[in-house]
Amino acid sequence: MLSHQGLITLKRVMHDGTKIKASAADKSFRRKTTLESHLRQAQEQVAAMGDPHSEQLSQGVAQARKRALREKQRAAGAGA
Protein backbone atom coordinates (compact mmCIF):
# COMPACT_ATOMS: atom_id res chain seq x y z
CA MET A 1 0.00 0.00 0.00
CA LEU A 2 2.81 2.44 0.85
CA SER A 3 4.49 1.70 -2.47
CA HIS A 4 1.22 2.11 -4.34
CA GLN A 5 0.67 5.51 -2.66
CA GLY A 6 4.19 6.59 -3.69
CA LEU A 7 5.29 6.96 -0.06
CA ILE A 8 8.13 4.43 -0.30
CA THR A 9 10.26 2.83 -2.99
CA LEU A 10 11.75 -0.62 -3.14
CA LYS A 11 15.23 0.62 -4.03
CA ARG A 12 16.66 -0.73 -0.78
CA VAL A 13 15.05 -3.68 0.94
CA MET A 14 16.27 -5.31 4.15
CA HIS A 15 14.99 -8.19 6.20
CA ASP A 16 15.98 -8.79 9.80
CA GLY A 17 13.97 -11.95 10.44
CA THR A 18 11.46 -10.34 12.80
CA LYS A 19 8.11 -12.06 12.58
CA ILE A 20 5.10 -9.77 12.70
CA LYS A 21 1.51 -10.90 12.51
CA ALA A 22 -0.22 -8.93 9.80
CA SER A 23 -3.80 -8.45 8.86
CA ALA A 24 -4.81 -7.10 5.49
CA ALA A 25 -7.86 -6.99 3.33
CA ASP A 26 -8.39 -9.98 1.05
CA LYS A 27 -7.52 -8.18 -2.16
CA SER A 28 -4.90 -5.75 -0.86
CA PHE A 29 -1.86 -7.62 -2.18
CA ARG A 30 -3.38 -9.95 -4.73
CA ARG A 31 -3.31 -7.70 -7.76
CA LYS A 32 -1.23 -9.57 -10.31
CA THR A 33 0.43 -6.51 -11.84
CA THR A 34 1.40 -5.16 -8.41
CA LEU A 35 2.82 -8.50 -7.30
CA GLU A 36 4.76 -8.89 -10.54
CA SER A 37 6.15 -5.36 -10.23
CA HIS A 38 7.27 -5.91 -6.63
CA LEU A 39 8.75 -9.30 -7.52
CA ARG A 40 10.73 -7.74 -10.37
CA GLN A 41 12.00 -4.96 -8.10
CA ALA A 42 13.00 -7.47 -5.42
CA GLN A 43 14.84 -9.61 -7.99
CA GLU A 44 16.69 -6.54 -9.27
CA GLN A 45 17.69 -5.64 -5.70
CA VAL A 46 19.01 -9.15 -5.05
CA ALA A 47 20.93 -9.15 -8.33
CA ALA A 48 22.45 -5.75 -7.50
CA MET A 49 23.74 -7.10 -4.18
CA GLY A 50 25.99 -9.51 -6.06
CA ASP A 51 27.11 -13.06 -5.40
CA PRO A 52 27.43 -13.62 -1.63
CA HIS A 53 30.26 -16.08 -2.30
CA SER A 54 32.31 -13.71 -4.45
CA GLU A 55 35.90 -13.05 -3.41
CA GLN A 56 35.37 -9.29 -3.53
CA LEU A 57 32.42 -9.45 -1.15
CA SER A 58 34.29 -11.83 1.14
CA GLN A 59 37.20 -9.40 1.34
CA GLY A 60 34.81 -6.57 2.14
CA VAL A 61 33.21 -8.59 4.91
CA ALA A 62 36.63 -9.53 6.30
CA GLN A 63 37.69 -5.87 6.29
CA ALA A 64 34.46 -4.82 8.00
CA ARG A 65 34.97 -7.47 10.69
CA LYS A 66 38.56 -6.31 11.29
CA ARG A 67 37.39 -2.71 11.54
CA ALA A 68 34.63 -3.68 14.00
CA LEU A 69 37.14 -5.61 16.12
CA ARG A 70 39.53 -2.61 16.20
CA GLU A 71 36.69 -0.30 17.22
CA LYS A 72 35.58 -2.71 19.93
CA GLN A 73 39.13 -2.96 21.26
CA ARG A 74 39.46 0.84 21.26
CA ALA A 75 36.19 1.19 23.12
CA ALA A 76 37.25 -1.41 25.68
CA GLY A 77 40.60 0.39 26.13
CA ALA A 78 38.90 3.76 26.59
CA GLY A 79 36.58 2.31 29.21
CA ALA A 80 39.42 0.86 31.29
Secondary structure by P-SEA (a helix, b strand, c coil): cccccccccccbbbbccbbbbbbbcccccccaaaaaaaaaaaaaaaaaacccccaaaaaaaaaaaaaaaaaaaaaaaaac
